[in-house]
């Protein structure tokens, strides 16, 4: 009898232990992400790279947030619960009360002033990138009281809400940075977002845990890890081997390695990024506008999308993205076409005598960039151009471009507005202008650009942008090749979609943005 | 003897200095780390400020002078990318690399020596030929191919072993085996040839003639004498292990020194790369110096000739 009781007791204990263990397992909800590239710092104002945006989004809040899928942009309350323009150059924002940061301190107006203003004075070179790309029109941040700030701009700015909802406008803890210094706070930052930093090894792994006192909706995961796995084959293997749950950057020719294994799926789309070739307007050969136009007309974009991207990239008809939403996106615009006949005529008009045209390309820097170079070289040969392919290290702002005729570049849409791609790449302060690769000589270019950037009337901005694109097309200073296709692979139980209102490559893992049925 | 050691020490120091100069100049010839930090949107003012901050606006000899002066004070510099002392970065990564290398070395010895012994004893037989065929393949196929094949089989298809990181003991298996395979091959080949040499020696013949049992001949007379030169070879193979770890750590995302070094090349992180190269050069030079010194102790001819 006692033996039976003992046996029963033992079995019951075992069952309880097993149940407890399985419950504990089910309760720890972790998302393990394998990323192609990582970051060296988590300083929210410094890190302007694509992968940086993904990490910072989970850690830091902005004053104004965005509906991730609305076009045109729809703004939502973030750390600010309301905001209004009090003068044409001053926005007043009321801050949310009782926002607890990751170190337990309460966020206030001083944190906002500190975070944004450290970018504005131009003294610390690490913030030059964010300033040039987003914040150059911000003048100062004034603290009115503990929960009220005023953001002053140099000029009236139609994009102020857009800029303040970019992740680089995230708010970090002033006291924390002042206490441990900027370098160290970049490694162990304090924000107010739904996840806080548990551990960070630069360029290697970032571990986040749920911020239990987050002001908003409870985030879906207890823990998220972002591990750098640079090789695409290694990333896919880690996924199908269930070492990670989600991976980034799966090129179309590798998708089969995921789809042929049960239990996984792909989520992909042509991203709002242009892969382009810049035609150096300062080089004696490519300075000829008719020649540049001929080069443009000889490119068959549809063939490139079909051949390189398996039909899944996108061949645009103009330098614009549907992510702007109408009216700024203009579906009727059609500048880009493939017309070899006209290309030949223009070559004749340009007096082209078979001078060698060199395409500089950066091996492995842009996905399929090598293939594109070879394919376009062939298209150009067919219209009678003497083409040479030249491999090079990636050269941008710091290089000598005097001998470069044509070089690749990419134009991502940093925020869903025409200026999200134009002002961030083709403005007067851009390196392509400083280096003379892009020399907009048309007298109407500068005033039209001004209007497209700063007019407070949306229709006026749209018309100016339309004109700007016509002028750019006439000058033909660059060739838009295509929008690349980007795919993410994940466990089939994950429900996530690409956020079209955020900058490309951004991963959104807050409440309501992803679900993962328990494993 | 002291003069000999002083001469060798001077030569070792000169080697390290030459390596340092070559590395210093070569990495600066590839461009500026600032273009990696801010590839496209560093304004000219920002670029000037950053260059001043990191001393990159000075001439090359000036930069080198500052670097050597700092080295003399024991200051190896701060990573341009991570903004942490390079010594701390390397200290963090030393353990995983050493663990992996040690494991590979153990596997190499435990498998390589018996393989070489079998190949020597069964010379000409199928088993020996097979053993040597495996050894040659292991030696001929580069690390990264072995790594990819192992990952493909054990991680992608069979889902038996993890392929990325160093989180659990299972994570050690694939990278350690990858690193060990060429070592097994090297040890087996060397063991085989020295065994064959020793087996033809007079004292072995004598042992057999006086009726010593064959297992005792092999273990006591042949293997013991064959192992001595192998120890020298192992010293060099350890250097090879560090070499191989550069690739293996990259393929398996192993958080070790190799990853730091390769990463510092692509990111042009001058201080990190320089320290890595010096440390590596010093390790190899130290091993060679030690071997030279031991030779001199063991063999007076070396002293006299030098």
Interface residues (C-beta under 8 A of the other chain):
Chain A: X34 X40 X41 X48 X122 X125 X128 X129 X132 X133 X183 X186 X187 X201 X202 X203 X204 X205 X227 X228 X229 X230 X231 X233 X234 X236 X237 X238 X240 X241 X242 X243 X244 X257 X393 X394 X396 X397 X398 X399 X429 X430 X431 X434
Chain B: X30 X31 X32 X34 X35 X38 X39 X40 X41 X42 X43 X44 X45 X46 X47 X49 X50 X53 X81 X82 X83 X84 X92 X148 X151 X152 X155 X156 X159 X162 X163 X164 X165 X250 X251 X252 X253 X255 X259 X263 X267
